[in-house]
Amino acid sequence: MVSQFKRILIGKPLRSNELHSQKLSNVKALAILSSDALSSVAYGPEQILIVLAAVGMLAYWYSLPIAVGVLVLLGALILSYRQIIYAYPQGGGAYMVAKENLGKHYGLVAGGSLLIDYILTVSVSVSAGTDAITSAFPALHPHNVVIAVGLVALLTLLNLRGLTESASVLAYPVYLFVLSLMIMIGMGLYQVLTGQAPADARPPLGTPVMGVSMFLILKAFSSGCSALTGVEAISNAIPNFRDPAPKNAAFTLALMGGILATLFAGIVFLAYWYGIVPSKTETVLSQLGTSIFGRNLLYYFLQGTTALILVLAANTGFSAFPLLAYSLAKDKYMPRAFMVRGDRLGYSNGIITLGLASILLIIVFNGHTESLIPLYAVGVFIPFSLSQTGMIVKWVREKPPGWIGKLLVNLSGALICYLILAIFYITKFGQVWMTLVFIPACVYVFHKIYQHYQAVGEQLRVNLAQKITDLDNMDNMVIVPVAGVTTVVKQTLHYAKSLSDNVVAVYVGSSPEAIDRMEKEWNEWQTGVRLVTLHSLYRSVLGPLSEFIDLMKKKAAQTNTRVTVVMPQFITRKWWHSFLHNQSGFLILAYLLKMKSVIVTIVPYQLKQ
């Protein structure tokens, strides 16, 4: 039943040799890997206006030069990540660049930042998408958190069905969103050029404004840089592209950069020209759509596609998080479960982990996008900065042809990224201080996992010079815990006697009457196996049994004898039947598995009814 339900949800399993069919074309890759970056134009320009609103509407003209600064940084990042794609075609992005050029500690900082960032990608995107839905339908506003959690669950399920299937679903909303914004920007510019746009809604360029300081400008600039989140995702997911993967990834990155620059510049300019003021109940994009289209079909088309892409932009996180987790797990910094492909050839454990973490974050922050965006932006600019620095070190060390030009690109990008990080920590410390806790905590966990794998490797390593035939032969003492005279015990005793002639059955009784009854039945049964009965004063089976096994271990150590405990265990035909039976056998087994110098064997007996 569970297996059939799973098939319905995620589809039939794919063979390993079908992996090539899960590679992405450029059209699908642009949709699934650029949706986060492209969707950020729905809230990036708004973040600039929110900061400037603290001074007043007259300061809104500053959004134009601030937008130019954001576009300059975008150009530097696009050029830099194109170089990273060709230098590290195996993927891994900032983690690989920082690890190989700056050292493993910096790589882990980049990796931990990106993991947190991808969780925030899902949380922010879905929260922003929910805001777009409730802006169009205000009656739904009280249910923001429930809607957001449901959407994350839906995306998780969609990604478990496979990469190409999720990309096929995503492609339409992404391209429809781009189309709707292009229509809005085109109509807005037409209204501006023909004089149909309001002439007095905006403050004149260059208007002096009291209270505007360099601190405020830098704060607005750093907030606007939230529109650049997601730029690195393509460099992390190069293995998902069709061959030649690096060339296709670089082309998709450049195309994404061009579209992102056009949409961002158009929205910032039109928001200034139409005098849009940030509101708690309606997004800037919604207000702009109302001013240009009116509340007609085109407006609802814009809001619908915006909501869709903001929700589905989370898929960038679902695409990149599992691959980054795989890279970290491969280097023994995350559990190896993240290296396992699921039925649909995706890294299912990474997908599920990301979905659960994002839902938790949405609930904790109550779905408030404004609370998450600063944390989100810092999480992405740390790996931005480290990847730029790592590439600088790489060019200086290797000095390939044309390295000076490449160095200047990364140097300019690094300086701007470090400046933005400094601005964030100075101007929004109250909102981003958590990164100073979460990222070091991630790095600490990475190191502890690595130490565990190293320790396990040392203990499991085999000396190939020592042949198995050279090992000492040991006698075997077999202990069989029994709860009564049953078919399960009969089968277990047959198996135990095949291991050794030295077999002891152990019965723990809670009363002298129960022990007498067991001894009588055992003698009548004539198994040829000695029965040891133990009286439990506190009705506990585990206590007396563990004491008896410890005593046998001490005696066995004196005679170079191995102790084996053979556990009888019947298996119910239906899963829910197991809840109807005593679970003491599982408790005993869990305890025995932790005992040193004891081998534990389970002899299952499948019930037919």
RAGI-V620917 format. One record per run of one state. SS is the DSSP state (alpha for helix, beta for strand, coil for the rest). FROM is the first residue (numbers start at 1). TO is the last residue. If there is no record, write none. Layout:
ss from to
SS FROM TO
SS FROM TO
This chain:
ss from to
coil 1 1
alpha 2 10
coil 11 15
alpha 16 22
coil 23 23
beta 24 24
coil 25 25
alpha 26 42
coil 43 43
alpha 44 52
coil 53 56
alpha 57 87
coil 88 92
alpha 93 102
coil 103 103
alpha 104 136
coil 137 137
alpha 138 160
coil 161 162
alpha 163 193
coil 194 213
alpha 214 228
coil 229 232
alpha 233 236
coil 237 237
alpha 238 240
beta 241 241
coil 242 244
alpha 245 273
coil 274 283
alpha 284 293
coil 294 296
alpha 297 312
coil 313 313
alpha 314 330
coil 331 335
alpha 336 339
coil 340 347
alpha 348 364
coil 365 368
alpha 369 398
coil 399 402
alpha 403 427
coil 428 428
alpha 429 432
coil 433 434
alpha 435 460
coil 461 467
alpha 468 470
coil 471 474
beta 475 482
coil 483 486
alpha 487 499
coil 500 502
beta 503 509
coil 510 511
alpha 512 525
coil 526 529
beta 530 535
coil 536 540
alpha 541 558
coil 559 560
beta 561 571
coil 572 574
alpha 575 580
coil 581 583
alpha 584 592
coil 593 597
beta 598 606
coil 607 609
